[in-house]
Amino acid sequence: EPPKLFGINWRDPVPFYYLTLFMAAFFLWAVFHCSRSPFGLGIQAIRDNPRRMRALGYHVGWHRITAYFFSGLIAGTAGVLLVWFNGRISPGSIGVEVVIDILVIAVVGGIRSPIGPFLGAIVFVLLENFAIDLIDRERFNTVIGLVFLLVVLFSPDGLLGLWNRIYPKIRFRRSVRTNGGRTQWDNSVSSG
């Protein structure tokens, strides 16, 4: 039974939704803040080249253990919220299917940015809710598998990486159209 803080039953869907939303926003903020801190930049550099970081004097093992601690804290909080909502836990609560879904969500959204898994979760939930109207429930995993393969083949950095590659091109085309088809250089030449 979850504790009743401020007289609120946290198993009710609406309070639990806002509690979960708050926790997700808090951890997203914390991960963004951490990823831009010297510690986070060190972790990213260790991911890319641990030998070089060790040669520069970083304690690679300590950084990795601390990163695992923070990721475990986030996962543990999610587990507590899951138990609060369901009211129970069993070995089947987190089976292989759930773990695969989490990995697919992260890869589809993009693992290079903290916002990528959130984007992947939104796409996953939208597909899960609306694709069932078009296809059988049993075929949902096939649709998710196809989306996963397309993302891995065409955008290894996920949907966020695809957006980061496409958006500058769209922005450039839009700025060229607003200048009457002229680039900034063309405008300076014609006015001089």
Secondary structure in CASP SS format (residue, H / E / C, confidence):
PFRMAT SS
TARGET T0000
AUTHOR 0000-0000-0000
METHOD secondary structure of the structure
MODEL  1
E C 1.00
P C 1.00
P C 1.00
K C 1.00
L E 1.00
F C 1.00
G C 1.00
I E 1.00
N C 1.00
W C 1.00
R C 1.00
D C 1.00
P H 1.00
V H 1.00
P H 1.00
F H 1.00
Y H 1.00
Y H 1.00
L H 1.00
T H 1.00
L H 1.00
F H 1.00
M H 1.00
A H 1.00
A H 1.00
F H 1.00
F H 1.00
L H 1.00
W H 1.00
A H 1.00
V H 1.00
F H 1.00
H H 1.00
C H 1.00
S H 1.00
R C 1.00
S C 1.00
P H 1.00
F H 1.00
G H 1.00
L H 1.00
G H 1.00
I H 1.00
Q H 1.00
A H 1.00
I H 1.00
R H 1.00
D H 1.00
N C 1.00
P H 1.00
R H 1.00
R H 1.00
M H 1.00
R H 1.00
A H 1.00
L C 1.00
G C 1.00
Y C 1.00
H C 1.00
V H 1.00
G H 1.00
W H 1.00
H H 1.00
R H 1.00
I H 1.00
T H 1.00
A H 1.00
Y H 1.00
F H 1.00
F H 1.00
S H 1.00
G H 1.00
L H 1.00
I H 1.00
A H 1.00
G H 1.00
T H 1.00
A H 1.00
G H 1.00
V H 1.00
L H 1.00
L H 1.00
V H 1.00
W H 1.00
F H 1.00
N H 1.00
G C 1.00
R C 1.00
I C 1.00
S C 1.00
P C 1.00
G C 1.00
S C 1.00
I C 1.00
G C 1.00
V H 1.00
E H 1.00
V H 1.00
V H 1.00
I H 1.00
D H 1.00
I H 1.00
L H 1.00
V H 1.00
I H 1.00
A H 1.00
V H 1.00
V H 1.00
G H 1.00
G C 1.00
I C 1.00
R C 1.00
S C 1.00
P C 1.00
I H 1.00
G H 1.00
P H 1.00
F H 1.00
L H 1.00
G H 1.00
A H 1.00
I H 1.00
V H 1.00
F H 1.00
V H 1.00
L H 1.00
L H 1.00
E H 1.00
N H 1.00
F H 1.00
A H 1.00
I H 1.00
D H 1.00
L H 1.00
I C 1.00
D C 1.00
R H 1.00
E H 1.00
R H 1.00
F H 1.00
N H 1.00
T H 1.00
V H 1.00
I H 1.00
G H 1.00
L H 1.00
V H 1.00
F H 1.00
L H 1.00
L H 1.00
V H 1.00
V H 1.00
L H 1.00
F H 1.00
S C 1.00
P C 1.00
D C 1.00
G H 1.00
L H 1.00
L H 1.00
G H 1.00
L H 1.00
W H 1.00
N H 1.00
R H 1.00
I H 1.00
Y H 1.00
P H 1.00
K H 1.00
I H 1.00
R H 1.00
F H 1.00
R H 1.00
R H 1.00
S H 1.00
V H 1.00
R H 1.00
T H 1.00
N C 1.00
G C 1.00
G C 1.00
R C 1.00
T C 1.00
Q H 1.00
W H 1.00
D H 1.00
N H 1.00
S H 1.00
V H 1.00
S H 1.00
S H 1.00
G C 1.00
END
